[in-house]
Amino acid sequence: MCGVTGIVSFNATHRVDEPTLVGMRDALTHRGPDGAGIHIEGNVGFAHRRLSVIDIEGGHQPMLGADGQVWLTYNGEIYNFHELRKELESLGCSFKTHSDTEVVLNSYLQWGTEAIKRFNGMFAMAIWDARKQILILWRDRLGIKPLYWTKVDGTILFSSEVKSFRLYDGFTVEADLDAISSYLTFRQAVWDLCFFKDVHKVLPGHIVVFSASGVSNKPYWNLPLASHTVVLSEREWQEQTERLLSEAVRKRMIADVPIGSYLSGGLDSSLIVAMMSRQSKNPINTFSIGYEADEYDEGPYAECVADEFSTNHHHIVLGQEDYLSVWTRLIRQRDIPLSIPHEIPLFRLSQEIKKNVTVALSGEGADELFGGYGRVQRSPMDWKKAVVMRRILGGDLASKISRLPQLSGTGFDSGGCASHLEHFFSVYNWVPFDEKNKLLTPDAVERLNGDETTIRVFKNIFNTHADANPYDTVLHAFQKIHLGCLLDRLDAMSMAASVEARVPFVDHELVEFVVNMPVEYKMRWNSTLSKWRALSHDSFRASEWLDTNKSILRNIGDRLLPRTISRRKKLGFPTPLDTWMGGGMLDMAKDLLLDRTTISRGIFSETGLRALLENTKNLPYDFFGKKVWMLMNVELWFREVMDAGPTPISRRG
């Protein structure tokens, strides 16, 4: 795993400044502490920081083709590189190293941009093809590894992290209000939004090609829509899923350095550990973290799994002071507001992992694929109730009746929603649109134009799925949007500790198979009676009481894990924010958010903030604490990142 960055100008008289490129590269040292490389030829410069995982002695980057006309700098792992190497050798290619980097380079030389479709892995890469005078940026199908680009006076800059751009003289930092608003409701700048104006993400599954004539940005792979054309029995679905997941785990255990696994004690990470143990001759290294508050500590479950598979287990505990001590540091590290409260313990755990191993597998992706977030992914049940109400009563009457207190919590209280997207937004949010507008200034609300930019992302998904099963639509939204937030934070927090995190559930071959699985094998009603009882309970009440989420994964878990693990309810790595709010954090929030510096930005309304902070609510899942925490993140980001401005080489002390 590595950090990549570069400068490309299509002005032949331009000369890349080496100290600037070195500074951009070394801003990424945490991503690659084991080595550094740079290659500059006139108006083009590539640079690389290396975390050695495969072919430790070889594979140095940037790597040049034999004729020096094609360069590659690359972050990631190609898990099928051995198979590709054999194929390339059969076509006459020769190799000087044992690295997957050289396989990527020769694949491009052999097949051009079509090579990308042959790769199974996680990657963000840049290629300079001097023969065609083009710069190519690629990102893996699901967006596991990050890559950003921007233009400064016509010069292209790219990097694994935005912080590199700040080292380039002329780069300006300006916050994007649409991204901030998106973050408050969905805890991320969704899809193509970025917190910095004029900075762009290379989107998952996309290829961006730059030339003197302009920019081409298009997908080479799209997340499949559920077609349900594959007809299999439930047993066959289960056997194929287990086979594909086991193979995905096997591929991600390929490394020339010690490996281990994040282990929460939940179903997903425990399955990964079980499959790793079956495929390893030596005990697996496993790592877990908990909080001082017992109800938030999954340590005993992780210990249960560790004992079952005789792993070398490490468990650490995080307290409030420990949490607060690294908060602002990690905002600077990420360049953006932290998205999820447990990013901080994830970083602390990654630091512990680094003491023992360099590569760690993680269970990200299972909930999005198999229906693990039942409170939202079961919500199409409630939307169907709303559809029936509106069909029988008409929209106006259904809306009025849905507000009756007797219908609260039944799902029929959603009769006022006129579309599936509107209903989805009513259950999938952190700060709802209406509540958010009260927190923002009138000027900010006007500039957002009804959150049009953010809503467009979801509207495209729901329009594409207009005729689909609403369950498949919601799952697709989670796989395309929600998963990206989790992958971004895993990459950022693991790489901050120089650890490579690998995600077997996000193997594209597994994803392409599972999206077509019937929903009833993912979220199963416990009985016919349970299904009928759900008529009077909404998805928040029915989930994990009247149904079983991730049903087919739990069936696999019954074979491989103790039932205390395979059948336990999802906890989801919660953080005791509401408890901490009562322990001093709320006072910190008031001092920060009601400060003149915060209010003078013209984004947040002092009246709205004061109303929220002085009227604490006992909401489920620490939702009050999460809202306050997110607001604090925005202002801390402004102070720690945006107010610092750019830091070009000439101004560094």
N, C-alpha and C positions, 0 to 999 in steps of 0.2 A: 504494500500500500504506500502511496506516495502523495506528494504535492506537485502540481504542474502549473506553470505559468509561462507567458510569452508576450512578445511585442511583434506585431507585423504591420509594416507600412507598404502600400502599393506605389509609393513615391520612391523611385529608384535612387534618388539623391539623399533620401533620409538615412541616417545612421543610428542604429540602436545603441543607446548609451549603456555600457557594460555595468557601471556602478548601480544604475537604476534597476537593471534587470536582476543583478545580484541581490539588491535590497528586496525586490518583489519576491524573489525565490526564497530568501532567508526569513521572510515573514511567515513562511510555511514550514519552518524547521520542525515544529511539533508533529507534522504529518510525515516527516522523513528525517529522523535524526541520524540515520546510518550513513548518509552520503549525499553529495551534491554534484550536480553537473550543469554545464551551460554550453550553448553553442550559438555563435553569432556570425552571420554573414551579411554585412551591410545593413539592409533594411529589415532583416528578419532575425529574431532572437528567441530561442527556446531555453527554458531552464527547468530544473527538476530537483526535488528533494526526495531521498529514497529511504523507505522502511524496508529492509531486506527480509523477504519472506521465501522467495523461490530463487534458486541459483544465486546464492549470496555472493559468490566471487564474480559472476558474470551479470549480464543484464543491465549494465549501467546506462543511464539516459542523460540527455537526449541521445537516441540511437539513430544512426544514419544508414541508409541503404548502401550497397556496394559502390554505386557510382556517386554517392554523396548528393544526389538530387532529391531524395525523399527523406524527411526527418520525422521522427516520432517522439513525443513525450506523452506518458501514459500513466494513469492512476487506476489500479484495480487488479483483478485476477481473472484470467480466462481458464475456466475449469476443464475445458476439453482441449487444452493446448497440445497435449501429447498426441491425441488423435489427429488434430490438424497438422501437426508437425510431420507425422507419418505420411499423410496425404500430400503435403508439399514436397517432401523428399521424393515421393514417387513421381512427382512432376519435374524433378530435376533441381529443386532448391537445396542449397547447402547451408549449414548452420555453424556459427562460431561459438555459440553459448548454449546453455540448457534452459534459458529463460523463456517465459511466455511472451515477453516483450518482443523478442526476435521473431516469434511466430506471428504476432500481430503485424509487425512490419512486413514480413514476407507474404502474409495473407493479402495485405493491401497491394503489394507489388504484383501479386499473381491475379487477384480478382477485382481490384479496384474497390469502389465503395460497396459493392455487393458482398465484400468479405464480412461486413458487420453482421449479416444475417446468419453467418456460420458460428458466431461466438456465443458460448454459453458462459455467462459470468457477470461480474459487476465491473463497470469501467467508465472512465471519463478520459477522453484522449484527444490529442491534437496532432494533425499531420500537416506538414508543409511540403507540397509537391511543386518543386521548382520547375519541373518540366511543363506543368500546366499553369504555373503561377497562381496557385490556389491554396487557401488555408481551410482545413476541414476540422470541425469540432464534432465529436460524437459523444453520446451518453447512453448508458445501458437502458434496456427496455422499460424497467420499472422505476428508474431513477434512484438507484442505491448510492451511487457516487455523484457528487456535485460538480458542476462546471458553470462558470459565469463568463460573460464577455461584455465589453463596453467599447465605445469609440471616443477618442480624445483627438480633436482636430484631424479627423480622418484616419488616425492610427488605431488599429485593433489591439486591444489588450484582452487576454483571457487568463483565468486562474481558477484553481480549486476553491479559493475563498476570496471574498471581496476585499479583504484587508490588503492584498497585494496592490490593488489599484491605487490605494492611498499613497503609495510610494512613487507614483508617476506624476511628475509635475504637470499641472494642467487639469488633473482630474478633480472635479468638484463634487462635494457631497450635498445632496438635497433629499430630504425625506419624501416618500411617496405616501400621501394621505390615504389613497385607496388601499395600499398595503396595510397601513396601520388599522384601518377600519376592518379589513378582512381578518386581520389577526385577532381583534377583539371578539369577533363573532365565531371564527373558526380556528383560532389559535395558530394560524399560519397565514402567510401571504400566498393565497391559493394559486396553483397552476402557474400562469405566466406573470403574475405580479411579483414585484421585488421591492424591498423596503427602500432601495435607493433609486431615485429617478435616473433614467438612461442606463441602468445596469440591467442586463438580461440574463435569465437562466437559459442554458441549453436544456430544453424540456426532455423528460423521459422518452426514450425511443425516437429521438430526433437526430437529424444530421444538419448542421449549419455549414454552408460553404461560402467563403468570402473570395471575391476576385476583384480586379480593378473595376469591373462593370457593376458590382453590387453584391447583395447578400441573398442567398437562397436558404430558406428554413423550412424543412418538411419532415414528416415522420417516415421512418423506415419500418416501424412496427407500431401497431395500435393495440391497446388492451382489447381483447376480444369481447364481443357482445355475446351473451348467453344465447345459444341457438337450440340446445337440447335435442340435437340431431343424433347424439350418441345414445343408443339404447342399451343399457346394462342393468343387471340386477343390483340390488343394494350391496350384496356380497362382492360382486365384481367391481363396483365403484370403490369399495373399501380396500380390496386387494390391490387395485391399481394405484390408489392414493398412497398406500403404505409403500409400495414398490418405488414409486416416483420420489416420495419423500426420503426414503432410505438411500436412494441413489443420489439425491441432492445433498444429503449429509455426507455421503462418501466422498463426493467430489470436493466438498468444502473442507475436508480433512487433509487435503494435499498441501503440504508445506515442508520447508526445510528448516523450520523453527518449531519450538514447542507450541502446542495448541491447547485450548480449553473451552469452557462454555459458561456463558451467563446462565444462572439457574435461580429462578424466582421461587420454584416450588409449585408453579402453576402447570397446567396441562401442557402448554406449548413447549416451554423450555425443558420440561421433564421428558417429553417425547424425544427431543433432540439429544439429550444426554443418554437416554436409553439406547438410541440408535448408534450414537458414537461408541458407547461401551461395547455393543455387539460387534463393532468393526475395528476395535483397537485391541492390541495385544497387551497394552499397558493401562493402568488406571488413568481415568480422565481427570483433569484438573477442573474443578467447578467453583463458582464464585457467587455469593449472594450478599445482599445488604438489607438491613432493616432499620426501623426507627426505635427510639426509646419507648414510645407508646406501643404497648403490646398488640393492640387491635390493628396496628398498621404494620406489624412485623411478620413477614412470611417465613422467617428463618426456620421455624420448626418443620415446615413442609419441605423446604430445601434440604434440611438435614435428613429427612425421611428418604428423599430420593437419593441423596449422596450415600446413605447407608445401604440402600437397596442395590446400588451399582458399585459400591466400594470405591468411590471417587476420592481424590485428594481435595477435600472441600475446605473453603475459606469463607468465613462469614464475618462481616463487619457491621457495626451499628452507628447510625448517624443521629446526632442531636441537633437542636435548633441552632445553637451557636456555630456548630460546624457547618451547617447549611448556609447560614448568613455570611460566614467568613469568605466564601468563594463566589457568592452570587454576582457581584459586579465584575469580578475577574472573568467569569464565564460569559457575561454579556459582551465584554470586550473580545473575548475569544471567538464568539460566534458572529460578531459584527451586527447582530440583530437581537430583538427581544427574545428571551428564552420562551419556548413554546409550551412546555409541559413542566409542571413543578418537579417531576422526578428526574429532570435532566441533571440536576445537581448531584443527587445520589448516584446516578448513572456514571457521572464523571468520577466521583470518589471510588466507585466500584472498579472502573476502568484503571484508575491509578493502582489499585490493589492487584488487579489482573496483571498489569505490566511488570510487577515484581517477579512474576512466575512464568508468564507466557507472552507471546507476541500476537497470536491469532486466537480469537474467541468466537464461537458460534452463538447465535441469538435466535429467539423464537418469533421475531417480528413477522407479521404478515398473516399469521394463522387466523386471527380474529376477523380480518377483512375478507379472507377467502371463505371461511367456514361459518360465518355468522356468530362471532363471539360477543358482539355488542348488542345483545338482544333488546335492550331498552329502545334502541333506535332501529336496528335492523328487523325487529319484529313489528315496527310501526305501520307497515303496509296493511296489517290487520285492521288498524284503526282508520286508515284512509279508505278502506273498502266499506267500513261502516258509514263514513261520511258520504261516500258516493251513493249508497243506498238511501240515506236520509234525503239527500238533495234531489235524487231521482223521484222519490215519492212525494216529498213535501215542497220541493222547489227551494232555490237558494236562499231567499229571504227568510222564509219560515224555518228552514233547517238551521240557519244562523241564529235566529232568536231562541229556538228550543235548545240548541246546543249550550246556551249560556245558563240553563236551569241548574241550580246547585245539585239537584238529584242525579244529574248526568256526569258530574265531575268524576274523573278517574275511570270512566267506563269506555272511553274511546269514542262514544257518541258525542262527546263534548267538542269534537273536531269538525262538527257539521258546518262551521263557518268558513272552512277552508275551501276555496274555489278550485284549487288545482293540487295535484300531487306534490309539486314543488313547494307550494305554500305550506302544505302539511308537513313536508320534510323539514323545512326551516323552523317549524314550530317545535320540533322535537330534537333537531340537531343544531345546537348552538351552545356557546358559552356565555356570551352576552347577547340576548335577543336584539333584533334590529330596533324595535321600539324603545327598549331600555337604553340601548347604546345612544340613540339620538338625544336622550335626555342628558347624557353625560358629555355630549359634544356641544360646542358653541354653535349658534345658528349659522354662522359663516361656514364652519366646517361641514355641517349638514348640507348646506346648499351646494358646496363644492363637490360633495360626494354624489349628488344627483340621484338620491335613492339607492345608493350602493350599486349602481348600474354595472360597474366594471366587475365587481365581485360576483354579483348574481348571474351575470352572463356566463360565467364558467359553469355553474350548475345548470343553468337553463339549457345550455348546449347538450349536457348529458341527458337531461330529462326529455328534451325534444327528440333526441336520437332514439330514446327508449319509449317513445310515445305508445307503441303497441305492445310493449313487453310486459311480462309479469312484474308488478310493482316491487316485489321482493328482489328480483334480479336488478332492477333499476337502482335500488338503494345499495345493494351490494357492489354494483359497478361504481357508484359514486364513492364508496368507501375505498375500493381498490385503487381508483384513479386519483382521489384527492386526499382522503384521510391518511392512507398509507404513506404518502409522500412526507407528511409532517413527522411521522415516526422514524422513517428512514433518515431524514435530514438530521434529526436530533441524535440518532444513534451514531451516524457518521461523525458529527461534530464532537460529541462527548467522548467517543472512543479514540478518535484521532488526536484530541487534545491531550490524551495520555499516551499517544504513540502506540495504540492498539488497533489491529485490523479486525473489525467485526464482520462476520459473514452470516448471511441470512438464508438458510435452506428453504424456508417457506416461500421465498420470493424468487425461486427458480422459475424461469419463464415457461419451461416445459410443464412443470407442475401447475402453474397458473392457467395455462391454456387448456389443461385437462379439467381442472376443478370448476372453472367458470360455467361449464355446461352441466355440472352435477345438479340434479333436481333439488330444489330448496328444502324439500321435506327430509332429505338426508343430512342437511346441515343444521336446520332448526326443526326438531321433531316434537309434536305434541305428545305429552306423556300418556294420553289415552284419548279415546273419543269423547269421554266425559270432560276431560280437561279442555278440549277444543270448544265444546259447547259452553263451558264455564267462562271461557275467554270472551264470550259475547258481552259480558258485563264487567270486564276488566280491561284497562288499556295496556299497552305494551310494557309500560314501566312496572305494572303490577304482575302481569302474566309471565314476563321473562324470568326464566330459571325457577319458576314456581309451577306453572302449568306446562312449561315446555323444557326441553333440554337443548342448550345451544352446542354448537360444534359436535353434533351427535356422532358423525362418522369418525371424527378424531377421537372421541371418547371411547368408541368401540375398539379402535386400534389401541388406545391407552389401556383398556381392560386387559388386553393380552400382554402388554409390555410393562405396565406400571402397577403399583399398589392402588387399590380402588379408592383409598383415601385421597389419592392424587387425581386419578382419572375421572372421578365423579365430584370433585370439589367445585364450588362456585367460584366464578372469576372475581378476584380482588382488584387486579389491574394496577398494582404498584402505586397505591394512593399515598399522598403526603398529608400529614396532620395539620393542614393550614388553618382550619377553624380553631383548633386548639392553640396553635401558635399565635393567631390573631389576638386571643385573650391573654397571651403571655408576652405582650409588648409589640408584636408586629403591627397591630392596628395603629398604635401610636406612631410607629415609624411611617406607616402609610400616610397618616394625616400630615405629618411634618413634611413629607416629600410632595404629596399631591396637592396640598393646599398652599404650598410655597409660591411666592410671587413669580419665581423663575418658571415654574410649571404653568401657571395661569397665563403668563404673558406670551406663551407660544401661540395662543389663540386656537388651540385644538380642543381642550377640555373646558367645560363650563364649571366655574367654581360652585355655583348653586347645585348643579347635578352631582358633582363629586361629594360635596358636603352631605347631601341627602343620602347618598349611598353609604358613606363612611360613618354617619351618625345614626343609622338605622340598621344595625346588624341583624341578620336573619339566620335562622337555623335551617339551612337548606340541605337536602341530601347530597352525599358525595362531596362534601366540603365546597359546594358551589359558591357560597359567599366568599370564602377565602380565596378561591381560584380567581374570581372576578377582581378582587382587590389586588391580588398578586400580579395579574396581567396588566392592570393599570400602572402598577409600580414598575413593571418591566419596561413599559413604553417610556416613561420619564427617565428611568435609569439609563436606557439606551440613548436617549437624547444627550444626557449629560456625559456618559462615558465614551460614546462613539461620535455622534453627530456634532456636538459642541467642540470636539477636538479638531474637527476639520481635516483636510488632507495633510499628509506628512511627507512631502517630497524629500528626496535625499539631501538636497541643499539646505534643508531646515533641520535636519536631525543633528542632535548634539552628540 
